[in-house]
Amino acid sequence: MKTIILGVGNQILGDDGVGIHVVNALKEKIQSPDITIEEAVTGGMNLLELLLGYDKAIIVDAVKTENGVNGEVKRIPLGNFSTMHSCNPHDVSLIEAIEMAKKMGEERIPKEIIVIGVLMKEIPCEFGEKLSSKIAAAVPKAVDMTLSELGKNLSKNNLT
Amino acid sequence: MKTITIDPITRLEGHGKISIFLDGKGDVENAYLQIPELRGFERFAQGRRAEDMPQITSRICGVCPVAHHFASTKALDAAFNVDPPSAAKKLRELMYCGYFIYDHILHFYYLGGPDFVVGPDAPAAKRNVLGVIEKAGVDIGKEVIKHRAYGQKITAILGGKATHPVCGLPGGVSKGLNKDEVKDIEKMTKSCIEFAKFSLKLFGDIVLANKGYVDLILSDPYQLKTYNMGLVDKNNKVNFYDGKIRVTDQQGKEKVKFDVKDYTKHVAEHVEEWTYIKFPYLKSIGWNGMTDGKDSGIYRVGPLGRLNAAEGMATPLADKEYKKMFETLGGKAVNSTLAFHWARLIELLYATERAMELIKDPEITSTKIRNPVGKPGEGIGVTEAARGTLIHHYKLDKNGLIDKANLIVATTNNSGAINMSIRDAAKGIIKKGKVNDGLLNMVEMAFRAYDPCFACATHTLPGGMPLEVNIYNSERKLYKTLRQNV
């Protein structure tokens, strides 16, 4: 089974880049020909194109919520998002992109798409490469959650 | 107009948050769009190696990485006092065409087009790309996906990476093209030309053949008589990658034409206390508030701004379409905001034709693609991002590290005009305090035309195109709120 782990976010925008920090940590832990780990500073259509051809996709991303606790990490199947947009009006949401691709007969969409979301109340609007302390503390949690998501697909000798 | 000094919404930056202020009669006095401005770039850039800037700035925005990459690279050319070899300039421009191809296709079919193709009165749930495909056919959908991907592939071949290019270096590019890549790009470009032609035909059949739509384009709420700005070549034809900045007036006459290194002589930035977004205006005219007309220094950039600021397109098919647009919409300048969509398709055709000229140029496979750099100094670079004129300005210290950096991005150039367009759309629909449910749609159409890029690159919950309109009465008390996807 081919799996892709995508860290989504912008690493020059502080906490927004948490997904990238998580996949960088994962790169040091996982070595398996069946698992691809990539960064994606993108959303919507481009994100979909990166996912095509894999059986399973795990997206690690910052998720802004009204009520969530800063730094909480949640496993959210993509189906649980009513809509998900890439927070800029010049793109469609990943869900819209998937719907469209299905309609076009695209057969390479992963059967399972899971979001490992690091919850935050505000997405920063100030440039910086560092994570705030609460979000930095969430990185190991998100790493563990991603590893357990890989679970059975990951034998011990894939872990370094 | 009463001046708003202290306000409950002061500096409440949010995604697509619009505040509308009514006068004593309940009619619209003013409207403001608040968009998040990313802050602290200058401090972030300071002390970094100048040659890292094309990579760093391409990450500022998930929408225009290529535009930032080359505005930055060109600023470095200037800062290191080096003129790239002609083959390097052509490779950069070719890549730039790829970017315009995918960006403009995305906007027309997925974002702006649905309002027209499906219809402005259609329910919101239908006004999306799936609605377009329902109307135009599934085969069209496949073509849309294919050609958007071609644009991206062209960019990736030249840029080294699909989303964030790594090819731009001061004095040239890091990578040339081999013969196989040339063949590949030529084949894709040929197909893109046909697709661009088809897209204009679709626009003609569905939009222009429908009197209701043409009337909407020409209707009062969507007219804005500002100055226009864009890059032009030596023949005053539209150019995306290089040239001089030309500004024309409301009748399409040249107001000024200047080299980007002189932009501070011609453009100033007005600051309003309710937003971090700055409002650029023409210095020679001055800031005259949120007004249009010849006495207001506000100008527009982007597809319509560029076409208005030029005297034609440099390729034959696009030039024909250019003439047709101005003839149909009553000559120069076209001041209708909704004509941005038409202009965008004409630019798509130009990008494909220009890409073909470049890929067929024997020099495109040249290996002389970089010149040695000189001593570090100050440099200003300009490109046309898909959504308008983009300027990077750097001052380097003697070790080639960034001392000062300033960016003027396309959406900022349009910020005054976007606010006025929203205000006018709201004026057309709010009378005597009565707010019609069509408000969100009309307002969204007004600013979507500019294809604004609200800097931000992450996912938020819940999603959809978030839009919140807060309407305040003459006492600045919240009167009504309309929301979608917030």
Interface residues (C-beta under 8 A of the other chain):
Chain A: V8 G9 N10 Q11 I12 L13 D16 A40 V41 T42 G43 M45 N46 E49 D61 A62 V63 K64 T65 F81 S82 T83 M84 H85 S86 C87 N88 P89 H90 D91 V92 S93 L94 I95 E96 E99 M100 A101 K103 M104 I123 C125 E126 F127 G128
Chain B: E13 H15 G16 P36 E37 L38 R39 G40 F41 R43 F44 I56 R59 I60 G62 V63 P65 D103 L106 H107 Y110 L111 N128 V129 L130 I133 V138 G141 K142 I145 R148 A149 Q152 A162 T163 H164 R387 R448 D451 P452 C453 F454 A455 C456 A457 T458 H459 T460 L461 P462 G463 G464 M465 P466 N485
